[in-house]
């Protein structure tokens, strides 16, 4: 199995599918690369897709120390790019993965060609907070109750793939200590003052009905990231990229293919 090794000697599992311009896909809090499901294969029809398991999830190591952070996760992502011999990639980050992508574009600007930030925020210090009851669900890690915040129940009931994906993540969660470390890392994210340093072309996509990361946060990111573009998906919840799959894919392809990767 392919592993990248980070500066603190943590092993990060990754996988590569497809060919063409590299696309690094960064999953959200407490989830490993398998949570992308068939989206990996779908995007691999257009890109050389690189996906990985965050430290603390999946097949990657699960250290208790040092404390996890979104900035540290960005360093892990660079280790994956290095192991895959990719100098420059497009980036697609969702939720906490979008927070990680922000640091990736700030601290490792030369590695990011263009990026898509989905259902994410600039951090709690300057972002618009989610409802308290949602925060409690995340803190307790009740994934069964969280599902209705990700996609509409009606759509989930008719989509076997998503039901299977969510069941797998629910029945095989990361260890308790890494769930907590992921939560603290995501909650502690704050690169508000550094957003102005992002030079990578950036597309912001958000669901209009997202209560996990409320859509007004995309306005704040757009203010902070010079030249960024924004799309709101009507009726989209937190995982709109599953439920509104074609609309998301079209927006992503149109944006990234307009920004060729040059070395």
C-alpha positions as CSV (number, residue, x, y, z in Angstrom):
1,X,0.0,0.0,0.0
2,X,1.3,3.5,-0.8
3,X,2.2,5.7,2.2
4,X,3.6,9.2,2.5
5,X,5.7,9.9,5.6
6,X,5.3,13.3,7.3
7,X,7.9,15.4,9.1
8,X,6.9,13.8,12.4
9,X,7.2,10.3,10.9
10,X,3.4,9.7,10.7
11,X,2.4,7.5,7.8
12,X,-0.4,8.8,5.6
13,X,-2.2,6.4,3.3
14,X,-3.0,7.6,-0.2
15,X,-4.4,6.4,-3.5
16,X,-4.2,7.6,-7.1
17,X,-6.8,7.0,-9.8
18,X,-7.0,8.2,-13.4
19,X,-4.7,10.4,-15.5
20,X,-4.3,14.0,-16.6
21,X,-3.9,17.1,-14.4
22,X,-3.5,16.1,-10.8
23,X,-6.4,16.8,-8.4
24,X,-5.9,16.5,-4.7
25,X,-9.2,15.7,-3.0
26,X,-9.3,16.5,0.7
27,X,-12.1,15.0,2.8
28,X,-13.7,16.5,5.9
29,X,-13.5,16.0,9.7
30,X,-13.1,12.5,10.9
31,X,-13.6,10.9,7.5
32,X,-11.1,8.9,5.4
33,X,-10.8,8.9,1.6
34,X,-13.4,6.1,1.2
35,X,-16.1,8.6,2.1
36,X,-15.8,10.0,-1.4
37,X,-17.3,6.8,-2.7
38,X,-17.7,6.6,-6.5
39,X,-16.9,10.3,-6.8
40,X,-13.2,9.3,-6.9
41,X,-13.8,7.2,-10.0
42,X,-16.0,9.9,-11.6
43,X,-13.5,12.6,-11.2
44,X,-10.7,10.3,-12.2
45,X,-12.3,10.3,-15.7
46,X,-11.0,13.9,-16.0
47,X,-8.1,14.2,-13.6
48,X,-5.3,12.2,-12.0
49,X,-7.1,12.0,-8.6
50,X,-5.1,11.8,-5.4
51,X,-7.0,11.1,-2.3
52,X,-5.8,10.2,1.2
53,X,-6.7,9.3,4.7
54,X,-6.1,12.1,7.2
55,X,-3.9,11.2,10.2
56,X,-6.2,9.5,12.7
57,X,-8.5,7.9,10.1
58,X,-8.6,4.9,7.8
59,X,-5.3,3.3,7.0
60,X,-3.2,6.2,8.2
61,X,-1.4,6.3,11.5
62,X,-3.4,7.5,14.5
63,X,-1.0,9.3,16.8
64,X,-2.2,11.0,19.9
65,X,0.5,13.7,19.8
66,X,1.3,16.4,18.7
67,X,-2.1,18.2,18.7
68,X,-3.8,18.0,15.3
69,X,-4.4,21.3,13.4
70,X,-5.7,22.3,10.0
71,X,-2.3,23.8,9.3
72,X,-0.6,20.6,10.3
73,X,-3.0,18.7,8.1
74,X,-1.9,20.9,5.2
75,X,1.7,19.7,5.8
76,X,0.4,16.1,5.7
77,X,-1.2,16.9,2.3
78,X,2.2,18.2,1.0
79,X,3.8,14.9,2.1
80,X,1.2,13.1,0.0
81,X,2.0,15.3,-3.0
82,X,5.7,14.6,-2.5
83,X,5.2,10.9,-2.3
84,X,3.1,11.0,-5.4
85,X,5.8,13.0,-7.2
86,X,3.3,15.8,-7.9
87,X,4.8,19.3,-7.9
88,X,1.6,21.2,-8.5
89,X,-2.1,20.2,-8.3
90,X,-5.6,21.4,-8.3
91,X,-7.2,21.1,-4.9
92,X,-10.8,20.2,-4.0
93,X,-11.5,20.4,-0.2
94,X,-14.8,19.9,1.5
95,X,-15.7,21.1,5.0
96,X,-12.6,20.7,7.2
97,X,-10.9,19.7,4.0
98,X,-11.6,23.2,2.7
99,X,-10.0,24.7,5.8
100,X,-7.0,22.5,5.2
101,X,-6.9,23.7,1.6
102,X,-6.8,27.3,2.8
103,X,-3.6,26.7,4.7
104,X,-2.2,24.6,1.7
105,X,-2.7,27.6,-0.6
106,X,-1.1,30.0,2.0
107,X,1.9,28.0,3.3
108,X,2.6,26.1,0.1
109,X,1.3,28.4,-2.6
110,X,3.6,27.0,-5.3
111,X,1.9,23.6,-4.9
112,X,-1.6,24.8,-5.6
113,X,-2.7,25.6,-9.2
114,X,-6.4,26.3,-8.5
115,X,-8.8,25.2,-5.8
116,X,-12.4,24.6,-5.0
117,X,-13.5,25.2,-1.4
118,X,-16.8,23.5,-0.7
119,X,-19.1,23.9,2.4
120,X,-16.3,25.5,4.5
121,X,-15.5,28.6,6.6
122,X,-12.6,30.8,7.5
123,X,-12.8,29.5,11.0
124,X,-14.9,30.2,14.1
125,X,-13.1,33.3,15.3
126,X,-14.3,35.3,12.3
127,X,-16.8,33.0,10.7
128,X,-20.5,32.8,11.2
129,X,-21.3,30.1,13.8
130,X,-23.5,27.1,13.1
131,X,-26.5,26.6,15.4
132,X,-25.6,25.4,18.9
133,X,-27.6,22.2,18.5
134,X,-25.5,21.2,15.5
135,X,-22.3,21.9,17.3
136,X,-23.5,19.5,20.1
137,X,-24.1,16.8,17.6
138,X,-20.6,17.2,16.1
139,X,-19.0,17.3,19.6
140,X,-20.7,14.0,20.5
141,X,-20.0,12.4,17.1
142,X,-23.5,11.0,16.7
143,X,-23.2,10.2,13.0
144,X,-26.6,8.7,12.6
145,X,-28.3,12.0,13.6
146,X,-25.8,13.9,11.6
147,X,-26.8,12.2,8.3
148,X,-30.0,14.3,7.9
149,X,-27.8,17.4,8.0
150,X,-25.7,16.1,5.1
151,X,-28.3,15.3,2.5
152,X,-32.1,15.4,2.4
153,X,-33.7,12.3,3.9
154,X,-35.8,11.7,0.8
155,X,-32.8,11.6,-1.4
156,X,-30.8,9.4,0.9
157,X,-33.7,6.9,1.1
158,X,-33.4,6.4,-2.7
159,X,-29.6,6.4,-3.0
160,X,-28.1,3.1,-2.0
161,X,-24.5,4.2,-2.5
162,X,-24.8,7.0,0.0
163,X,-26.6,4.9,2.5
164,X,-23.8,2.3,2.3
165,X,-21.1,4.9,2.6
166,X,-22.7,6.5,5.6
167,X,-23.3,3.1,7.2
168,X,-19.6,2.2,6.7
169,X,-18.5,5.5,8.3
170,X,-21.0,5.1,11.2
171,X,-20.1,1.5,12.0
172,X,-16.3,1.9,11.6
173,X,-15.5,5.3,13.0
174,X,-12.0,6.5,13.9
175,X,-10.8,5.9,17.5
176,X,-12.3,8.1,20.1
177,X,-9.1,10.0,20.7
178,X,-8.7,10.9,17.0
179,X,-12.3,11.9,16.7
180,X,-11.7,14.4,19.4
181,X,-8.4,15.6,17.9
182,X,-10.1,16.1,14.5
183,X,-13.0,18.1,16.1
184,X,-10.5,20.3,18.0
185,X,-8.4,20.9,14.9
186,X,-11.4,21.9,12.8
187,X,-12.8,24.1,15.6
188,X,-9.4,25.8,16.1
189,X,-9.0,26.7,12.5
190,X,-8.3,30.4,11.9
191,X,-6.4,31.9,8.9
192,X,-8.5,35.0,8.6
193,X,-5.6,37.4,8.5
194,X,-3.8,35.2,5.9
195,X,-6.6,34.7,3.4
196,X,-5.4,37.8,1.6
197,X,-2.2,35.9,0.8
198,X,-4.0,33.3,-1.3
199,X,-3.2,33.8,-5.0
200,X,-4.5,30.5,-6.4
201,X,-7.7,30.9,-8.4
202,X,-10.5,29.9,-6.0
203,X,-14.0,28.7,-6.5
204,X,-16.3,28.7,-3.4
205,X,-19.3,26.3,-3.6
206,X,-21.9,26.2,-0.8
207,X,-25.3,24.6,-0.3
208,X,-28.1,27.1,0.5
209,X,-29.5,24.9,3.2
210,X,-26.3,24.0,5.0
211,X,-26.6,24.2,8.8
212,X,-23.2,22.5,9.4
213,X,-21.3,25.4,7.9
214,X,-23.8,28.1,7.1
215,X,-23.6,29.5,3.6
216,X,-22.9,33.1,4.8
217,X,-19.4,31.9,5.4
218,X,-18.8,31.8,1.7
219,X,-19.4,35.5,1.6
220,X,-16.6,36.0,4.1
221,X,-14.2,33.8,2.2
222,X,-15.0,35.6,-1.0
223,X,-14.2,38.9,0.8
224,X,-10.9,37.5,2.0
225,X,-9.7,35.7,-1.1
226,X,-9.0,38.1,-3.9
227,X,-10.7,37.3,-7.2
228,X,-12.5,34.2,-5.8
229,X,-15.8,33.2,-7.4
230,X,-18.8,31.8,-5.6
231,X,-21.7,29.4,-6.4
232,X,-24.6,28.6,-4.2
233,X,-26.4,25.3,-4.8
234,X,-30.2,25.8,-4.2
235,X,-31.6,23.3,-1.6
236,X,-28.1,22.0,-1.0
237,X,-27.2,20.6,2.4
238,X,-23.7,20.0,3.7
239,X,-22.9,17.2,1.4
240,X,-24.5,18.8,-1.6
241,X,-21.7,17.4,-3.8
242,X,-23.4,14.0,-3.5
243,X,-27.0,15.0,-3.7
244,X,-26.4,17.7,-6.4
245,X,-23.7,15.7,-8.0
246,X,-23.9,16.8,-11.6
247,X,-24.3,20.5,-10.8
248,X,-21.2,20.3,-8.6
249,X,-19.2,18.4,-11.1
250,X,-20.0,20.7,-13.9
251,X,-19.0,23.8,-11.9
252,X,-15.8,22.1,-10.8
253,X,-14.8,21.0,-14.2
254,X,-15.6,24.3,-15.8
255,X,-13.5,26.1,-13.3
256,X,-10.5,23.8,-13.1
257,X,-10.2,23.2,-16.8
258,X,-10.0,27.0,-17.3
259,X,-6.9,27.0,-15.2
260,X,-4.3,24.9,-16.8
261,X,-1.4,23.5,-14.7
262,X,2.0,24.7,-15.9
263,X,5.2,23.6,-14.3
